[in-house]
Amino acid sequence: MLHHLSKYRFTLNKVANLDSIKVFIKDLKDVASIVPSKLDETEVQLSLQIHALDKSWKISSKSLAKEYKFETFKQAFVFMNTVSHMADQMNHYPKWINVYNKLNVEITTQDVSGISIKDVLLAHLMESAYKDVKEQNIESIGEIGKVSSSLLLQNWNTNYTQYQEILKKNVHKL
């Protein structure tokens, strides 16, 4: 189940509602039960910062996007297998185009016509899967990465401990 940590508001460049971005997730299947809300630009930036994704993802008003490059087609395909498995559990799917060792990914939440916490979670899972696949010696395109969903979710939940530190940094800038 999901547990909201806080109903506090804080200032980054403007007010961001933490209820939209700060959720604990115990199981990927719980993600389907999230009733998402569209994140504004400040909430997206903060979410990406909390999960150390802010520099690697392109942000538009409607989606998160990234190009992944792999050494081989096998690595790209194993990455897609791994992400497909997690996305299916979440019932939240990326749009992607694969050409040999390159994969262009776009994530959006259709229900809100924009970016929601579901997209940030999927981006977080993709980053972890990417690192895992890059470290493996891939022998077959039928493989699935060795990343553990429970460890990825534990990391997701732990990342929110950084909230207080980020809040202090941004309040001092004002």
C-alpha positions, 0 to 999 in steps of 0.5 A: 500500500501507499503511505503519504509521508507529509502534507507539508508544503515548501518553497523551491522556486514556488510552492510544491505539494509533497502529497503529489511526490512523496509516496512509499511503495511496497510493491510494484503492483500497488502503483496501479492503485495510485490516483495520479495528479499532474505534477507542475514543473517545480514538483517534477524538478524536485522529484527528479532531484530527490531520485538523482534523475534531474540531469539525465532526463529531458522534461517537457510539459507532458513527458519525461524523455531519454535516449539510452545507448548500449554496447550491443543490441542484446543489452538494449533488448534485455533492458527492454525485457527488464523494464517491460516486466516492471512496467507490466506489474505497475500497469504503466508503460513507456513509449519507446523506439529501439534501433540497434543499440539505441533506445529512445524512451518517453514516459507520460501519464495519459490520465493527467495529460502530463507527468505524474509520480508514476512517470518519475518512479518508472524513470527511477526503475529504468535508471537502475535497470540500465546500470544493471544491464550495463554491468552484465555479460549478456548472452541471450536477448531472452534474459531479464536483468538481475535487478530486484524490484524490492531493492529498487523500491527500497531505494526509491523509499530511502531517497525521500530521506534526502528531502530535508537536506534538499529543503534546507539547501533551497530555503537558504537560496531564497 
